[in-house]
Amino acid sequence: MREGLPLLSILLTTLLSAQEGKSVYEQKCAQCHPLYIPPATLIENFMEQNNTLLHLKAPTISQIAFRLKTHIGDPQGDKEIYRMEVDSFVADYLMNPDKSKSICLPKVIRYFDTMPSLRGKISVEEIEAVSAFLYDFKSEAYQHQKLQPLAYEKALKVAQKEHKIILIKLTREHCHFCQKMDHEVFEDEEVIQQLNQDFVIVQIDIAKESPPLGLKRGMTPTFIFVDEQEKIMAKIPGAWTKKDFLSILNEAITTQKGAKQ
């Protein structure tokens, strides 16, 4: 039993570090940096639609993690030294951000402003934690469980083909409750599974574009359910817990089934 203690200690330390890193990300970075967006969607957004599809303010964590591990130091060299080089780069960039030091592709970074310095706003321990979070980030864990918002016309075609409900999500860039739902509800595995199974998502930032179907801008977040004939089934404003939001989704599904009978 005693021989197993060091291994258990290492595993617990790694787990705690991951949790701390994610917590720092959520507090300091999540407002601008999404965790994961499928590569195909990112390519379409940056290479074909000039960031008008997603309106991203900063690279995703998956993009940063990949570029860190392929463009900083020697990935084939000593692992401890390699990790130290990544940590050093992250610490320097957070304190002294500069586009000339960016590891992102030029075709991507051109759409973003230089991030503000976090000097005096983040501790050494938090920098170490978020650096570890970036280094250990695995895109594969998100590839099959993330939502992919579509433009309305494309979503309509998918809804008609697959007989799904269109969920129009009205948001604003600095909407606190929109961000709260994004992190607490829309990243939940059960919610993602339900949405991917029965819904097609359209996300509209009402400060940047007008909602479809002649809908008026209002409070955010607001969730509008539309059937495949473009009939508005329900308009639900406000932020919701996971339990309540799943109930709202189930009610929309029941309404759709009743309309088809």
N, C-alpha and C positions, 0 to 999 in steps of 0.2 A: 504493500500500500504506500509506503513512504517513497518508493522509487517512482510512483505515478504522480506524486505531488508536483514536481517541477513542470511536467507536461500539462497538468491541469491548470497550473498557474499561468503558463504561457497562453493556453487556450482562452482562459478567462480574461487575461490582459488584452489579447487580440480582439475579443468580442467587445469589451468595454471601449477600446480605442475606436472600433467601428461605430459603436453607438454614439460616442462623443463626437466623432467626425460628422456623422449624419446630422446630429443636433446642431453643430456649428454651421453646417451647410444650410439647414432650414432657417436658422436665425439670421445669418449674414449674407447668404448667397442666393437663396431660392427665389427671391423676388425678381431676379434677372436671369438666372441660369436654370432652365428646366433640367431635370435629371436625364431623361432619355426620350429621343424621338427617332423612329426608325430611319436608317440611312437613306432608303429610297425617298422618303418624304423630305429629308434634309436636302438631298440632291435636287429634287424638284423645286424646293423653296429657293435655294441659293443659285442654282445654275440655270433654271428656266423661268422663275417668276420673281427674281430680284428681291427676295424676302417679303413679297407681298402675300404669300400664302400663309405664313406663320407669324409674320411681324415680330420676329425674335429681337430682343434687346441685347442678347449676349449668347455666346456659344453654349451648347448643352454640356452637362457634366461628362457625358459619354464621349463627346468630341474632345474635350480638354484632356480627359484621362488617356485616350488613345494617343493624342499628339504628345503628351508628356512622356509616355513610355516608349515612343518611337523617335523622338527628336531631342531629348535631353540626355546627356551623358552617353554611355555605351551600354545598350541593353544586353549585350553578350558578355560584358565584363563582370567584375565582382559585384554580387547582388547588394551587399551592404553599402559599398561605395556608390553604386548606381542609385540606390534609394536616397542616400544622403544628397546626391546631386539634384534629384527631383525635389527633395525637401528645401534645399537651398534656393532653387529657382522659384518655387511657389512662395516662399517667404519674401524673397526680393521683389517679386512681381506684385504681391499684395501691398507691400510698403511703397514701392516705386513703380507703379504701372506705366507702361510706355508701349505704344503700338509697335515701335521698332524692335521690341523684344518678344513680340507675340509669336507663339508657335502655331497659330491657326493659319489655314490657307489664306492667301491674299484675297481670293474670290469670296471668302467668308468674312474675314475681319473688316473688309471695307464697309460693311453695313452697320458696324457698331462704333459707338463713341468709346474713347478711352475710359476705362472704369475709374472711379474715384479711389484715391489711396485710402487704405484702412488703417493707416498709422494712427495710433491712439484709440482705435476702435476695436482692436482684436488683440488678444494676449498671445504670448509665445506658445503657451500650451494649446490654445485654440488653433493657431497656425499649424502646429504639429499634427493635431487631430484631423484637420480638414485636408492636410497634405496626405496623410495616411488614407483617408477616405477616397481621395482622388486616385492614389496609387493602386488601391485594392478594388476600385470600382470595376464591376464586370457587366458589360452591356448585355451579355447573354441572359442574365437574370431578368431582363426587362423586355426582351425581344418579342415574347409572345403574350405579354400582359399589359400592353399600353394602348391607349386610345389614339385613334388617328382622325382628327377632325378633317372634314372635307369642305370644299366650297359648296354653296347651296345647290347649284345646278348639278354638280357631280353627285352630291348626296341624294338628290331626288332620283337620279337614274338608278343608283344602287338600291334605294328604298323600293322603287317600282319593280326592279328585277328580283329582289330578294324578299319583298313583302315585309319590309321593316318600317318602323316609325322613325321619323326624323326628329331629333332632339336639337333644337336651336338654343345655344347657350349664349346669353347676352352678358358681356363682361366689360370691365374698364381696366386700364393698365394698373392703376394704383388702388384698386378696390380691395380693401382688406378682407372682406368676407368672400370675395371670389378666390383670393389666394388661399384662404383658410379651407374652403371646400376643395380646392385643387389638391392640397396636401393631405387633408384628413378624409376625404370621400373619394375623389376621382383617382387616387392612387391605391385604393383598397382593391384587393384581388377579387372579392365577391362582386363589387360594384362594376369593375372592369369587365368581368365575365358576363354579367347581365346586360351591360350596354353593348358589348360586342355581339352578343347573341341576338338581340331584338331591336337594336337601334342603330341609326347612322347619325354621327355627331357633326354639327355645324357650330363653330365658335366665332362669334362676332364681337369685336371690340367696338362698342358704340361710339367711342371718341374718334375712331378712324374710318368707319364705314357704316352705311345704313343697313338696317336689318332687311331681309327679303320679305316678300308678300305684303309690302306696305305697312309693316309693323312699326309702331312708334318706339322711339328710344324711351327708356324709363329707368327704374331703379336696377341696380345690379347687385348680385346676379339675378337673372330671371331665366326661367327654363320654359321653352315653348315647344309643345308636342304637335307635330304635323303628320297627317297620314299620307299615304302614297298618292292620294288624289289632291294633295295640297290643301286639305281642310284642316283648320286649326282645331285640335282636340282639347287642348288645355293650355293655360298660361299661368305658370307658378312662380311668383317672385320670392326672393329671400334665400338665406343660407339654411341648410338642413344638415342634420346628423346623418350618418350612414344609414341607420335604421329607418329614419323617416324618408330619406331619399329613395331607398329600396322600395318602400311602400308606395311612393309616388310613381316609380317606374312600373311596379306591378299593377297599379290602378290604370295606367296608360295601356298596358298590354291587355288587361281585361276589357277596357273600352274598345280597343281595336278588334278583339275577338267577337265582342257583342255586335259590333257594326257589320261584321262579315256574315253573321248568321241570318 
